[in-house]
């Protein structure tokens, strides 16, 4: 950042192209090509203020008030709230162990928002046959797919499947990513990879929204990527997250087996487990008791869109020190075992 402040280019105070700095777009295209298998050039990249702005300008370009957009059920809340605020008809579509249930997509849907690499919150990865089915559905129904790949840098086993964007031969997929999980949420930098057919319209939408994202931050991030510092950062923190992932997965399998069924996952910064017998209300009560003891767990029911809420919990491990995980799990276990009070 110090270099960016002293740079003659950033100090000049000129307005940037709405798509963002060219050096950052080149660096991102190279990075996602190597790390995620995304096919993109710098011209395909648009820099945004995080994922939420990317979704905002996409919705404004692709959809009109009253149009239908499908979201995963259960699914991440902020995009759903955004789509509703724009006057869109939001339809929840169930997710199973293979990802979004394509056969459940209703008629009249103009776009689908999905997290196929690591579904939020269920942690499942969309299978290749399901990805192919979704792409075929989009072509048959003249619909767009918004692929949110928010944390696939953190992978702890197995070979990653090709993104929908890479499998797409018809220009139906817009790929969205950000640096909130890999670096800091406060950085507020994301990006989208657009098909050529949408490029001009998305440039205009970004210009109308805020002209361009922070030039100073873009310059600093471009250099961070180019010098290999970002790759080193990801390798370093991945080792930390791998250890936390294993501790949590082993503990849930070993110590919570009678209460919870762990959903297998080899990536990301959270793990999810379904309740074997407990109701969603009972799980919510356990979460409240855990919170009273200083342990935050999220309940699956809060991510429900339209279906009956599922009973289960989601445990994030991105921010908790590794040394505190076992203590936290011990307190959570006490809440599961207790009667009226968490001891």
TAHUMO-V505347 format. One record per pair of residues at least 24 apart in sequence whose C-alpha atoms are under 8 Angstrom apart, sorted by sequence separation. I is the first residue (numbers start at 1). J is the second residue. D is the distance in whole Angstrom. If there is no record, write none. Layout:
i->I j->J d->D
i->I j->J d->D
This chain:
i->55 j->79 d->7
i->59 j->83 d->7
i->64 j->88 d->7
i->65 j->89 d->8
i->171 j->195 d->5
i->189 j->213 d->8
i->245 j->269 d->8
i->63 j->88 d->8
i->99 j->124 d->6
i->171 j->196 d->8
i->245 j->270 d->8
i->19 j->45 d->7
i->20 j->46 d->6
i->52 j->78 d->8
i->56 j->82 d->7
i->98 j->124 d->7
i->99 j->125 d->6
i->100 j->126 d->7
i->147 j->173 d->7
i->149 j->175 d->7
i->150 j->176 d->8
i->171 j->197 d->8
i->245 j->271 d->8
i->19 j->46 d->4
i->20 j->47 d->5
i->52 j->79 d->7
i->56 j->83 d->8
i->97 j->124 d->6
i->98 j->125 d->7
i->99 j->126 d->4
i->145 j->172 d->6
i->146 j->173 d->6
i->147 j->174 d->6
i->148 j->175 d->6
i->149 j->176 d->6
i->150 j->177 d->5
i->18 j->46 d->8
i->19 j->47 d->6
i->72 j->100 d->6
i->97 j->125 d->8
i->98 j->126 d->5
i->99 j->127 d->7
i->102 j->130 d->7
i->144 j->172 d->5
i->145 j->173 d->5
i->146 j->174 d->5
i->147 j->175 d->5
i->148 j->176 d->5
i->149 j->177 d->5
i->150 j->178 d->6
i->241 j->269 d->7
i->283 j->311 d->6
i->18 j->47 d->8
i->97 j->126 d->8
i->98 j->127 d->5
i->101 j->130 d->8
i->135 j->164 d->8
i->143 j->172 d->7
i->144 j->173 d->6
i->145 j->174 d->6
i->146 j->175 d->6
i->147 j->176 d->6
i->148 j->177 d->6
i->153 j->182 d->7
i->189 j->218 d->8
i->280 j->309 d->7
i->283 j->312 d->7
i->100 j->130 d->8
i->144 j->174 d->8
i->146 j->176 d->7
i->151 j->181 d->6
i->187 j->217 d->8
i->280 j->310 d->6
i->281 j->311 d->8
i->283 j->313 d->7
i->99 j->130 d->7
i->102 j->133 d->7
i->110 j->141 d->8
i->112 j->143 d->8
i->114 j->145 d->7
i->116 j->147 d->7
i->118 j->149 d->8
i->139 j->170 d->7
i->150 j->181 d->7
i->151 j->182 d->7
i->280 j->311 d->4
i->98 j->130 d->7
i->102 j->134 d->6
i->109 j->141 d->8
i->110 j->142 d->7
i->111 j->143 d->5
i->112 j->144 d->6
i->113 j->145 d->6
i->114 j->146 d->6
i->115 j->147 d->6
i->116 j->148 d->8
i->117 j->149 d->6
i->279 j->311 d->6
i->280 j->312 d->7
i->110 j->143 d->5
i->111 j->144 d->5
i->112 j->145 d->5
i->113 j->146 d->5
i->114 j->147 d->5
i->115 j->148 d->5
i->116 j->149 d->7
i->118 j->151 d->8
i->128 j->161 d->7
i->131 j->164 d->7
i->135 j->168 d->7
i->139 j->172 d->7
i->278 j->311 d->7
i->295 j->328 d->6
i->109 j->143 d->7
i->110 j->144 d->6
i->111 j->145 d->6
i->112 j->146 d->6
i->113 j->147 d->6
i->114 j->148 d->6
i->115 j->149 d->6
i->118 j->152 d->7
i->127 j->161 d->8
i->138 j->172 d->7
i->70 j->105 d->7
i->102 j->137 d->8
i->111 j->146 d->7
i->113 j->148 d->7
i->115 j->150 d->8
i->117 j->152 d->7
i->132 j->167 d->8
i->274 j->310 d->8
i->275 j->311 d->5
i->295 j->331 d->8
i->135 j->172 d->8
i->274 j->311 d->6
i->275 j->312 d->5
i->295 j->332 d->7
i->274 j->312 d->4
i->275 j->313 d->8
i->293 j->331 d->7
i->70 j->109 d->7
i->273 j->312 d->6
i->274 j->313 d->7
i->68 j->108 d->7
i->69 j->109 d->6
i->272 j->312 d->7
i->273 j->313 d->6
i->67 j->108 d->8
i->68 j->109 d->5
i->69 j->110 d->6
i->70 j->111 d->6
i->71 j->112 d->6
i->72 j->113 d->7
i->272 j->313 d->6
i->273 j->314 d->7
i->290 j->331 d->7
i->67 j->109 d->7
i->68 j->110 d->6
i->69 j->111 d->5
i->70 j->112 d->5
i->71 j->113 d->5
i->72 j->114 d->6
i->272 j->314 d->4
i->290 j->332 d->6
i->67 j->110 d->7
i->68 j->111 d->7
i->69 j->112 d->6
i->70 j->113 d->6
i->71 j->114 d->6
i->117 j->160 d->8
i->271 j->314 d->6
i->272 j->315 d->6
i->69 j->113 d->7
i->75 j->119 d->8
i->76 j->120 d->6
i->117 j->161 d->8
i->270 j->314 d->7
i->271 j->315 d->5
i->75 j->120 d->6
i->76 j->121 d->7
i->270 j->315 d->5
i->271 j->316 d->7
i->290 j->335 d->6
i->74 j->120 d->8
i->75 j->121 d->6
i->117 j->163 d->7
i->270 j->316 d->4
i->286 j->332 d->8
i->289 j->335 d->6
i->63 j->110 d->7
i->74 j->121 d->7
i->116 j->163 d->8
i->269 j->316 d->6
i->270 j->317 d->6
i->63 j->111 d->8
i->74 j->122 d->8
i->269 j->317 d->6
i->270 j->318 d->8
i->62 j->111 d->8
i->269 j->318 d->5
i->286 j->335 d->6
i->286 j->336 d->6
i->182 j->234 d->7
i->260 j->312 d->7
i->289 j->341 d->8
i->290 j->342 d->8
i->289 j->342 d->6
i->245 j->317 d->7
i->244 j->317 d->7
i->241 j->317 d->7
i->241 j->318 d->7
i->248 j->325 d->8
i->256 j->333 d->7
i->259 j->336 d->8
i->244 j->322 d->6
i->247 j->325 d->8
i->251 j->329 d->8
i->255 j->333 d->8
i->243 j->322 d->8
i->247 j->326 d->8
i->154 j->234 d->8
i->153 j->234 d->7
i->244 j->325 d->8
i->62 j->144 d->8
i->240 j->322 d->8
i->155 j->238 d->8
i->154 j->238 d->6
i->156 j->242 d->6
i->154 j->241 d->8
i->158 j->266 d->7
i->157 j->266 d->5
i->156 j->266 d->5
i->157 j->267 d->7
i->155 j->266 d->6
i->156 j->267 d->6
i->155 j->267 d->4
i->154 j->267 d->5
i->155 j->268 d->6
i->154 j->268 d->5
i->152 j->267 d->7
i->153 j->268 d->8
i->154 j->269 d->7
i->36 j->152 d->7
i->151 j->267 d->8
i->152 j->268 d->6
i->36 j->153 d->7
i->151 j->268 d->5
i->35 j->153 d->7
i->151 j->269 d->7
i->54 j->176 d->7
i->38 j->162 d->8
i->37 j->162 d->6
i->38 j->163 d->7
i->51 j->176 d->7
i->36 j->162 d->8
i->37 j->163 d->7
i->39 j->165 d->8
i->51 j->177 d->6
i->36 j->163 d->7
i->38 j->165 d->7
i->39 j->166 d->6
i->50 j->177 d->8
i->51 j->178 d->6
i->38 j->166 d->6
i->50 j->178 d->6
i->37 j->166 d->7
i->50 j->179 d->8
i->50 j->180 d->7
i->54 j->190 d->7
i->54 j->191 d->7
i->50 j->188 d->5
i->51 j->189 d->8
i->54 j->192 d->6
i->49 j->188 d->5
i->50 j->189 d->5
i->51 j->190 d->6
i->124 j->263 d->7
i->49 j->189 d->5
i->50 j->190 d->4
i->51 j->191 d->7
i->61 j->201 d->7
i->123 j->263 d->7
i->124 j->264 d->7
i->125 j->265 d->8
i->48 j->189 d->6
i->49 j->190 d->6
i->50 j->191 d->7
i->61 j->202 d->7
i->122 j->263 d->7
i->123 j->264 d->8
i->124 j->265 d->6
i->47 j->189 d->7
i->48 j->190 d->5
i->49 j->191 d->8
i->123 j->265 d->6
i->47 j->190 d->6
i->48 j->191 d->5
i->47 j->191 d->4
i->48 j->192 d->7
i->58 j->202 d->7
i->61 j->205 d->7
i->46 j->191 d->5
i->47 j->192 d->7
i->57 j->202 d->7
i->60 j->205 d->7
i->123 j->268 d->8
i->45 j->191 d->7
i->46 j->192 d->5
i->45 j->192 d->6
i->46 j->193 d->7
i->123 j->270 d->7
i->44 j->192 d->8
i->45 j->193 d->5
i->46 j->194 d->8
i->57 j->205 d->6
i->123 j->271 d->6
i->44 j->193 d->5
i->45 j->194 d->7
i->57 j->206 d->6
i->118 j->267 d->7
i->122 j->271 d->8
i->123 j->272 d->6
i->44 j->194 d->5
i->118 j->268 d->7
i->122 j->272 d->6
i->44 j->195 d->7
i->121 j->272 d->7
i->44 j->196 d->7
i->57 j->209 d->8
i->40 j->193 d->7
i->44 j->199 d->7
i->46 j->203 d->8
i->48 j->206 d->8
i->48 j->212 d->8
i->49 j->213 d->6
i->47 j->212 d->8
i->48 j->213 d->6
i->47 j->213 d->7
i->121 j->300 d->7
i->121 j->303 d->7
i->19 j->203 d->6
i->18 j->203 d->6
i->18 j->204 d->8
i->19 j->206 d->7
i->18 j->206 d->6
i->18 j->207 d->5
i->20 j->212 d->6
i->122 j->314 d->8
i->18 j->211 d->5
i->19 j->212 d->7
i->20 j->213 d->7
i->121 j->314 d->7
i->17 j->211 d->8
i->18 j->212 d->5
i->21 j->215 d->7
i->24 j->218 d->6
i->28 j->222 d->8
i->31 j->225 d->8
i->16 j->211 d->8
i->17 j->212 d->7
i->18 j->213 d->8
i->20 j->215 d->8
i->24 j->219 d->7
i->27 j->222 d->6
i->16 j->212 d->6
i->23 j->219 d->8
i->15 j->212 d->8
i->21 j->218 d->7
i->24 j->221 d->7
i->25 j->222 d->8
i->28 j->225 d->8
i->20 j->218 d->8
i->21 j->219 d->7
i->24 j->222 d->4
i->27 j->225 d->6
i->16 j->215 d->7
i->23 j->222 d->6
i->24 j->223 d->8
i->27 j->226 d->6
i->10 j->215 d->7
i->10 j->216 d->6
i->10 j->219 d->8
i->5 j->216 d->7
i->4 j->216 d->6
i->4 j->217 d->8
i->92 j->305 d->5
i->94 j->307 d->8
i->91 j->305 d->8
i->92 j->306 d->6
i->1 j->216 d->8
i->4 j->219 d->6
i->91 j->306 d->8
i->92 j->307 d->8
i->1 j->217 d->7
i->4 j->220 d->6
i->3 j->220 d->7
i->1 j->219 d->8
i->1 j->220 d->5
i->74 j->300 d->7
i->77 j->303 d->6
i->74 j->301 d->8
i->76 j->303 d->6
i->75 j->303 d->5
i->74 j->303 d->5
i->75 j->304 d->7
i->73 j->303 d->7
i->74 j->304 d->4
i->75 j->305 d->7
i->73 j->304 d->6
i->74 j->305 d->6
i->73 j->305 d->5
i->72 j->305 d->8
i->73 j->306 d->7
i->73 j->307 d->7
i->74 j->309 d->8
